């Protein structure tokens, strides 16, 4: 297997690439320096139809599949800012598809249609200060009182948290019911008691909006419950394979771009009378990186094929994310070293890749947790 993509996917890839290189990538450095990017970007991406790849046509989407969505995921990497890619991907590839899959017709009309156009921005509220990969330990609660829930608690590290118009919040609606006691509520900006914190300072994803959310007796209508009561945990887990694969795919594509830039650099940069790429030690480093990147790519595409075909793929996706994250760290370190002092400077963008790639072994489930999942599947 070399690639799961067909001709129509590659034609779509060229369209995505032209858009990214013309309208997004030129502003990456500016957005990184400002540590923010304008909401207008969501609207422009919406005009191109990229938020609606996985959304049914009746709600403004194109009704595409995971392969088409993966093309957009990969090409977003060319923006050159992990924070921008994360914000756009969270909204269009994770939040909106969750509503399309589990939402009522009313919710789809209220959130999908404006969401596909980038007029409303979504976020996913899972992680809490005391619970990350262990979602069963979250403490946010929502007690039902008539036609609404009273939500209390907090979330942290939420992508699009400050700018979001609505957030899918996982909470405990029946704390004594175990895994069947979780529900997901769609909390909207402006609801009394809903506090969206300022963007957090972080190592990478500088242009991305990552924030803390607080809920103080927020009255959320029952009509805003996503899916059946008590199914929140299961619905959240059902989407994790795709979220994790998105991170793995982006890591590999970004590593390939860093590799290509490094190859160009070492064939131009001279030391001791010849290009540094002609020294055996450096040539072997490039071969090692190329091997790791290709191995990660094929593992990703194998997992993607299983997901696309509706097959059980938790094991393969977990392996792909673990391997891709480790590979990304290795490639980032090696590429920066090959750039020497220039790799440490922002001018060459390798330092940005070095910072951005580090989150991939943490976000969406740490590598340690994913290894536990795989181990249990192996009967260990």
N, C-alpha and C positions, 0 to 999 in steps of 0.2 A: 504494500500500500504506500503510495507516494502522496496522494492528496485526495480527499473526498469530494472536492469541488468539480463541478462540470462547467461547460462553456458559459451558461447563463450566469453562474456565480463569478466567473472571471470577468465577464463584461460588467457586472455590477461592481466588482472590485475596482476596475478602472474609473468608473463613475465616482465611487467613494474617494479614491485617491486624488482625483482632480479637485474635488471639493475641498478635501482636507488641506492639500498643499497650497491651494489658492486662497481659501477663506479662513483657515484656522491656524495652521502652522506658522505663518508670518507674524502672528501676534503672541506666540507662546512665551517668548522672552519677556515681553511687556506684562503679560498676565502673571508670570512667575514673580516679577519684581513687585507688582502691586499686591501679590498674594490673593488674587481674586480674578474672576472673569465675568463679563456682563451677562445678565439673563437673556439678553438679545441673542446670544449664541444658541440657547435652547430653542428660541423661536426660528432662527435661521435653519438649524438642523431639522426642525419640525417641517419647515417649508419643503425641504428636500425629501421628506418622507422617512427619514432614518429612525425616528422614534417609533414608527408604526410597523416596523418589519414583522414583529411577532403578534401584531394586533389584527383581528378580523376586519375585513373590508367594511362591514356595516358600521363600524365605529371609527372609521377614518384611516385604518391601517392598510397594509398590503397583503396580509394573510400569509406571510412568508414562513420559512422554516428555520431550524437551528443552524443550518449550513449558511443560509443567507445572512442571518444575524451574526454568525462567526466572522464572515467577511468584513462586516462593518466594525466588529470588535477589533479585528486585526488592523484594519486601516486607520482606526482612530489613534493607534499608537504613533502614527506619523505626525500627529500634532506636536509631539515632543514635550508634552506636559502630562504627567501621570494624573495630576489633580483634575485637569479638564476632562480627560478620558474617563476618569472615575465618576465624575459628576454626570456626564452625559450617559454613560453606561448604566449607572444606577437607576436613572430615571427611565430610559427607554428600553433597556434590556432586562431589568429586574423588577422594578415596581409596576410598570404598566402591564407586563405580561401576567403578573400575579393577580391583578384586578381582572384581567381578561379571563383568567382561568377560574378564579374563585368568586368573583363579584356578581352581584345582582344586575339585572338590566338597568335599573335606576343608577347604580353606582358606575356602571360602564358609561352611561350617558353623561353623568356629572364629572367623571374624572378621566376616562379614556379619551373622549373626543377633544377636550381642551389639552389633555396631556400629549396626545399625538402631535398637536400643532405647537407644542412648546409654550402654550399660554398658561398652563399650570404645571408646576414642577413638583415631583414626588420624591420621597425619601423612605427608607426602610428602618424602622426602629426596633432592633433586636438587642444589641449589646448594652449592658448596664455597668455601672462602676464596680459591681461585685460579681458580674457574670458575663463572660465572653463566649468562649466556645461551648461552655456548659449552659445551654439555654434553659434547661430545666430548673436552674437555680435563680432565675430572674425574680425580682421582688415587686415589680409593678403590678398593681391590682386594679380590678374594675368590678365593683359591685353593681348589680342591676337594681335600678329603682324605677319601676314602671316602664316608660318608653325610652329610657336612657340608662347609660352606665356612668358611674362616678369613678373616674380614673385618677389614680395617684401613683407617683413613682418618678423615675428618671431614666434617661438613656444617655449613652456617651459614644464618642467616636462615630457619630452619625453623618455619613456622606450626604451633602445637600441640606444638612440640618438647619442652618441659619436661613437659607433662602427658600426652603420648601413651602409650598402652598398646602400640602397635605402629607401626612406621614402614616405609614402602616405600622401600627404599634402592637407588638406582641405583649400580652399581659395575662395575669391569672384571673380568670373570671369565677373560678371555683377552686380555691387553693387546696382543698382536701381531696380533689378528684384525680390527682396524679397527672399523667400526660394528657388526660381527657379534660383537664381543668383550665386549659389555655384558650384564649380567643384573640383575634386580631381586630383592632379597631382603627378606622380611618379618622385620624385627628386632623382637623383643619386649622390653618393659620387664623388667628384672631379669636379662637374659642377661649372664653374666660378661664384663666388658670393655666393655659398652655404657654410656657415660656421657652423661646428659642434663643439659646445663648449665642455669643459671638464666636466666630471661627477660632478653633484651637490652633496654637502654634505647634508645628510638627517638623520632623526631619525632612520628609519628602512631600510629594503632592502639594507643593507650596501654593499653587493657584486654586486648589480644591477647597471647598467649604466643608469642614469637618467640625461638628458642634455637639454641645451637650443640650439635652432637652429635659425640661422639668414639667411635671403634671401635678397640679394642685387642685384637687376636687374638680376636674374637668368634666363637664356634663357632655357625654358623647351619645348622640341618638342611636338607638338600636338599629336604625336604618343604615348606620355607618359601620356596622359589624361586617367584616369581610369573611364570607363563608359561614358555616354553621357554628353555633356556640360549642365550645369544647374542642374544636378542630384546629385551633390556631397553631399548636406545636407541630402537628402532622403536616399542615400546609406549608409552614416555614421550612421544615426539613425537606419537603418535596421539591422546593426550589433551590436548595443548596447545591445540588450537583451542577446545575447550570451556572450558578454564581461562581462556584469554584473553578469550573472549566473556563469561564470568561477570564478569570485572573491568570490561569495557566496559559491560555492562548495569547493574551497580551504580553505576558512575560517573554515567551518565545519570540514573538514578532519584534519586540523591543530589543531583545538580545541580538537578533539578526541585524537590525539596523545599526546597533552599536558596533557589531562585528564589521559590517561593511564600511562604516566611517573609519574604523581603526585600520582596516586593510589599506584604504586610500592614504591614510596618514603615514603609515610605516613604509609605504613605497615611495613617498615623497621626502620624508625626513631622513637626512643623511648624518652619519657619524663615522668617523675614521675612514672617510673616503667612499662610502657606499650607503645605499638605503638601509635603514635598520631592519627592514623586512627581509633582507637577504642574509641576515645572520641566522645560523641554524637554530639557536635557542629561541629566537622570536618566531621563526617559521614554524617550529614545532608547537609553540603556544597557540598559533593561529589554527593549526590542524586539530589540536586538542579541543579548542573552542568550537570549531565547525562540527566536530563529532558529537559533542555534548548537545549543541543546538539541534542537530538533525535527529538525534535520539529522542530529545524532548518533543520535537515537532511530531514525530511519528506516533509517540505514545499519546499525545494530545489528540491527534486525528483519529486514532483508534478508539479512544474514549468518546470523541465527538460522534463517530459513526454509530456507536452503540446507543448514545443518547438520541440521536436523530431517528434511529430505528425503533425507539421505544423499548429498548432492552435494559435490563438491570445493569447499572454501570457505576454504582457507588465505589466499588473497589478500584476500577480503572481510573475514574475521575480523581479519586484521592491520590492514587499513585502519580498521575499526571501532574497534579498540583505540587506535590512534594518534590518530585524530580525537577519540574520546571523552576520552582523557587530556588532550589539549590544551584541549578545551572545558572540562573540569572545572577545570583550573587557572585559566582565564579567568573562569569563573563564580564560583569561590571568591574570587578577587581583587576582582572587581567587586562582589559581594554584601557583602564585608567593607568595602569603601570606602563603599558606600551606607549602611552602618550607622554609619559614622564611628567615634568612640571606643568605642561600645558593641560594634561588631564585633570589637574587640580583647579584649573581656571574655568570660569563659567563660559568663556568664549567658545569652547569646543563641545559643550553640552554633555560630555561624558560624565562629568561630575553630577549632573542632574539625573542621568540614568542611574548612576551609582546610588543616589539618595532615594529615588523613586522605587527602585526595584526591591528594596529591603522589606517593604510591607507585605510582599507576596507570600512569605512564609508565616505571616501572622493573620492577616485579614481573611475572612471567610472560613475560619477554622485553622488553627495553628498546625504546623507540620507534625508536632507531637501528638495532637489529638487525632489527626488523620491516620497516623501510624497505629494508634490504638484501635481505630475503626477497622483498618485493614487486618490487624492482628486478630481481632475477634472473628472476623469473617473467615480467617484461616483456621479457626478453632484453637487459637493459642490463649 
